[in-house]
């Protein structure tokens, strides 16, 4: 039997400190849950709150998104970054419409077989839309479990422990509580152990939080993002932002991407957008130009 955190203290903490104001916590619609989960990947909650409502107003169902143009999905993604996620969401909507008649399956394997839906997202939809008793593991949850055990954890063990910790009938609340605890109390850089509802059973905390932190190197725990300023990602983002307004000619590509003296880099990075399906190249009146996909 796997030793797991005591549920009562965490659920009581969540009842007092959870965030009911988040709009995706007021729905059990699988499509709305999926949209929120994809938007929240590596994006601040405040940005997602601003874009979540307008996106669902335009695409209230997976079928509506699947029937819409990819360009409009990308346009509505403005301000969220990582534009590939917008295209992945559109492709997921198409797969749900084609394979499942527009209805999300309540099955982890069928959900995981959808394009762009990995182990975390499939379980998030199960827990937050279908209220299934499965463990949702993101970097916050993996960090909590590694510290609670007092040692580094491999991927399979993290998931086993997360699944085993869920109290029967409490899949939604337990997973939301774990996510909130990792975001606010048991963070990567700061641990507020005095206010942690799991402190009594936390092996790392009881040992005085010695180095190394067991979360570092554990499966599922993020090692931090690479520098954005001056990166290829920044150039990609600039080009997509420009394409939301109008087509971009090949002649102005390097300037638009912020590298006016490095046309070769601009062409190389723009090619990755073409490969990802985030842009297309067509013949324009003044030569080749880049556009959002139709």
N, C-alpha and C positions, 0 to 999 in steps of 0.2 A: 504493500500500500504506500502511495506517495504522500509524504508529509506536505501539507499545504497550509497557507495562511488561514487564520481563523476568520470566517466570513462576517460575523456579527459586527465587529468593530469597524471594518471597512465600509460596510453598507450603511451603518449609522453615520459615519463620517461623510459619506456621499450624500445622504439625505440632508445634511446640514450645509455642506460646502459645494455640492454639485452645481452645474450651470444649466438651469432649466430655460434660460433665455436663448440658448442656441436653437435655431429653427429646425435643424435636422433631428433634434431630440424630441420633437413634437409630432413626428411621423413614424409610421411603420410601413410606408410604401417602399418596396425594394428599389425602385428606380430612384426615388428621391434620396434614399440612403446611399445608393451607389454614387450618385452625383456628388454628394457631400464628401464621401470618402476619397474620391478621385481628386476633388478640388483641394482637400486638406493635405494632400501629400506635399510636404516641403513648402507649405504656404501658410502664412499667418492667418489665424482665425478671423481677425478683423477684415482682412481682404476677402475671405470666403463669404462671410456674412453679407458683404456688400454685393457680391455677384450671384449668390445662390438663388435668391428670389427671382431676379430677372431671368436667369437661365431657365428655371422651372416654369416660369410664366410662358416662355416661348416654346419650351419642350417639356410639357407636363408628363409625358409618357415616353417609354423607350421607342414605341412605334412612331411617335411624332418626331423624335430625334432621328430615327433611321430614315424617315421620309424626307428630312430636311437636307439641305446642301452642307457639305463639310465646311465650306467657307463660312457659313453663318455660325456654325458651332465654334470655329476658331475665333471669329469676331467677338462672340459673346464671352470668350475666355480672356479677353483683354484685362490685364492687371493681375492675373493669377500666375503667370510664368509657366515654364515647362510646357510649351504648346503641344508637344507630342501627346500629352495626357488628353487634350481635347479631341484629337483625332482618334486616340484609343477608345475614348468613351463613345464616340460616334460609331466606331466599328463594333463595339460591344452591343450597342443598341441595335445595330443591324443583325447581329448574330442572335440576339434574343428574339427579334421579330421573325427571323427566318427559321430558327431551330425550335423555338418554344412558343410560337404564336403570340409573342409580345408579353408573355408572362414569365417571371423569373422562377426557376426551379428552386425548391427548398432542399437542395442537395449539394454538398460541398464539392463533389467531383464534377457535377454538371456545371456548377458555377465556375469552378477553377478551369474548366475547358473553354470558357469564353475568352475572346482575345483581350489581353491586357488585364485580366483578373487573376491575380496570384493568390498564394495561400492567405495572406493577410486580408485582402479585400473579400474573398469568398466567405471567410469566417465572419467578417464584419457585417456583411449582408445577412448572413444567417442569424447572428446574434441581435442585430439592431432592427432588422425588418421582421424576421420570423421569431425572434426571442428564443432562439435555440440555445441550449446549454453547451456551447463550444467556447474555447478560449481564443480570444483575439490578441495576437502578438504583434505589436509594433516595437519600435526602439525603446519606448517608455516602459512597456510591460516587461520586455526582456531585461531591461536594467533593474527593475524592481525584483524580479525573480532571482537574478544572479546575486544581488546583494542579500536578499532574504536567505538564500542558501549559503552564502559566504564563499562561493567559488564560481569560476567560469563555467558556463553551461554551453553545450553543443546545441545545434539547431533542433534535433529530434527531442532532446530532453526539455528544452524550453517549451516546445509545443505540448509535450506530455504533461508537464507541470501546469501549464496554463489551462489545459482541458480539465485536469483533475481538480483544480482549485475552484471551478465554477460551482456554486451551490445549486442544487436542483431547483429548477423553476425561477432562477435569478440571472439567467444569461445576459439579459439586457443591462440590468442595473450593475451587476458585478463588473462587466467589461467596461462600462462607462466609468465606473469608480476607479478601476485600475489605470485607465488612460488619464483621468484627471489627476490621480495621485502622482503619476510619473511626470506630468506637465508642471505641477505646482509645488510638490513637496519633495519628492525623490528625484530631483533633476540631475542632469549630468554634472553641473558645476557646483550645485549647492544642495545640501540635504538638510531639511528641517526636521530632524529626527524627533525633537520634542513634541511636534504636532502630528507625527505619523501614526496612524491607527494600526500599523503593522509592526511598530517598533519592538514590542515585547517578544516577537518571534524572529526578529531579523538577526541572523548570525553575524553579519558584517557589522551592524550597529552595536550589538552586544560586545563585540571584540574591540570596540573603540575605533572602527573604520580605518584599519591599517592599510598601508600600501602593499601591493597594488589593489586598486578598486576592482573587485571581481567582475564588474560590469564591462570593464575595458577588455575587449577581445572576445566577449561572449557573443554567440550567434544572435543576429538580429539587432545588436546595438550599433547605432550609427557612429562612424568615426569622424563625422563632421564633413561639411561640404568644401570643395575646392574653391579657390579664389574666383569670384565672378568678374571683377573689374579687369577688363582687357582680355577676357577669355573668349573662346569660340562661342560659348553659350550666350555671351553678351551680344556678339555679332548676329547670331541667329535670332535673338529676341528683337534686335533693332530691325532686321529685315522683315520679320513677321508683323511687327507694329506698323511698318511702312506699307506693307501689303494690305493691311486692314483698310488703309485710306485709298490706295490706288495702285495700279501695276508699277513695277520698278524696271526700268530699262537696264540692259546689260552694261551700258556705258556709265550709269550712275550707281551701279551695284556697290563698288568699293566705298564710295562716299557715304552711301546710306548705311552701310554696316559699320562705319566708323574707322575704316582703314584706307583712307584715300591714297596712301602711298604704297599699298600692298594689294594690288588687284588679284594676284595669284591666290593669296589667302582668302579673299572674299569669294572668289570662284569656287575654291575648294570647300569652304564652309557652306556656301549656298547649295552645293551639290548634295550635302547631307540632308538639307531640307527637302530637296527633290526626292532623295532616296526614302525619306520618312513619309512622303506623301503630303507634307505641309505646304508645298509650293509646286507649281508647274511652270514650265517654260514654253512660251508660245511665240509665234511670229507677230510682231506689232508693226505699226506704221513706220516706226523709226528703227526697226530691227528687232532682235529677240528681246523679250521682256519676261519678268517673273510675275506670277499672279497666285492668289490663293486657289486651291483646288475648287472645281465647280460643285 
